[in-house]
């Protein structure tokens, strides 16, 4: 699963809203919100890759907030 607190912190540090993040990964904001409310269980590898690109995260940072490809569907 995705570490939602880590994801939220990364978004907040970069002043990226849920609407902006959801648009960047190509899903509805309500869907994004539901997914972060359910601990990131349903994020796909493609969505995680897009989030990592949006947030400009390097490998270690991705792992530190558990945006790890092993934890997605």
C-alpha positions in Angstrom: 0.0 0.0 0.0 0.9 3.6 -0.4 1.9 5.6 2.6 -0.8 8.2 2.4 0.7 10.6 4.9 3.9 10.6 2.9 2.0 11.2 -0.3 0.0 14.0 1.3 3.2 15.6 2.7 4.9 15.4 -0.7 1.8 17.1 -2.3 1.6 19.7 0.4 5.4 20.5 0.3 5.0 21.2 -3.4 1.7 23.1 -3.1 0.0 20.6 -5.3 -3.7 20.1 -4.7 -5.7 16.9 -5.0 -7.4 18.4 -8.1 -4.0 19.1 -9.7 -2.7 15.6 -8.8 -5.8 13.8 -10.0 -5.7 15.7 -13.3 -2.0 14.9 -13.8 -2.6 11.2 -13.4 -5.8 11.2 -15.4 -8.5 10.4 -12.8 -11.4 12.2 -11.3 -10.6 14.2 -8.1 -13.3 12.2 -6.2 -11.6 9.0 -7.2 -8.2 10.3 -6.1 -9.6 11.3 -2.8 -11.3 7.9 -2.3 -8.0 6.2 -3.0 -6.1 8.2 -0.5 -8.9 7.6 2.0 -8.4 3.9 1.5 -4.6 4.0 2.0 -3.7 4.0 -1.6 -4.8 0.4 -2.3 -6.0 1.1 -5.8 -3.3 3.2 -7.3 -1.9 1.6 -10.5 1.8 1.5 -11.5 1.1 4.0 -14.2 -0.6 6.4 -11.7 2.3 6.0 -9.3 4.8 6.8 -12.1 2.8 9.9 -13.0 2.7 11.0 -9.4 6.4 10.5 -9.0 7.0 12.6 -12.1 4.6 15.3 -11.0 6.2 15.4 -7.6 9.7 15.2 -9.1 10.6 12.3 -6.8 13.8 10.3 -7.0 14.0 6.6 -6.3 14.9 6.9 -2.6 12.2 9.5 -2.0 9.6 7.3 -3.8 10.5 4.4 -1.5 10.5 6.6 1.6 6.9 7.4 1.1 6.2 3.9 -0.2 5.3 4.8 -3.7 6.8 1.5 -4.6 5.7 -0.5 -7.6 5.5 -3.6 -5.4 2.6 -1.9 -3.4 0.3 -1.1 -6.3 -2.1 -3.1 -8.5 
